[in-house]
Amino acid sequence: AWERIVINNAKRTFKNLKVASYQFSAHTKYQHSIFRPLKKEYNPDVIFTTGSITKKIFKKKYKCEVKILGSKKYYINKSQKIKKNNFLIIPDAFETEMKFFYNFCVMAAKRYPKYKFYYRAHPSGLKYLKKFKNFKLKNLIISENTLEKDIYNCSFAIFRNSAAVFETISHGLLPVYLDDLSKLNIN
């Protein structure tokens, strides 16, 4: 019940806030409140689960988006990582966001040639990539790998509004919010 009060207070305080909830523990046959949708102002906007079974249960009960985030048992120990100074760049799907991040990557790759920057276009925004000038910098990689492989190659995730940041965090990457001072902070 207290989580619902927190959600309601947060939504009343910040009118455009999107609330994400994460179900991480086992549930029993007689649990009721977690699966009981209330009025919109008390419910999360997106629910993350540990796996497909709980995802199906939440999909039946809630009208909001339900996604599998996984659990920390899939955490990649940072000592396993070979490339410590690599950054995973994860923009949102909008063309303006992708261009903002790409321009940041070019600037950062030029300024820090010893670091690698893996630019991972949002799947819905792949069509915008061809519009960006190709600078052919050795340390700027336009990734075509799986997200898992990119996560393994990096130690930091630079984001603004991408849900992929949750997956990167669960694998041990440090999240870095890239602020655009000319716009509203959406962190």
ABEGO torsion letter per residue (X at the ends): XAAAAAAAAAAAABAABBBBBBBABBBBAABAAAABBBBAAABBABBBBABAAAAAAAAAABABBBBBAEBAAABBBAAABABAABBBBBBBABAAAAAAAAAAAAAAAAABAABBBBBBBBAAAAAAAAABBBAGBAABBBBABBAAAAAAABABBBBAABAAAAAAAAAGBBBBBBBBAABBBAX
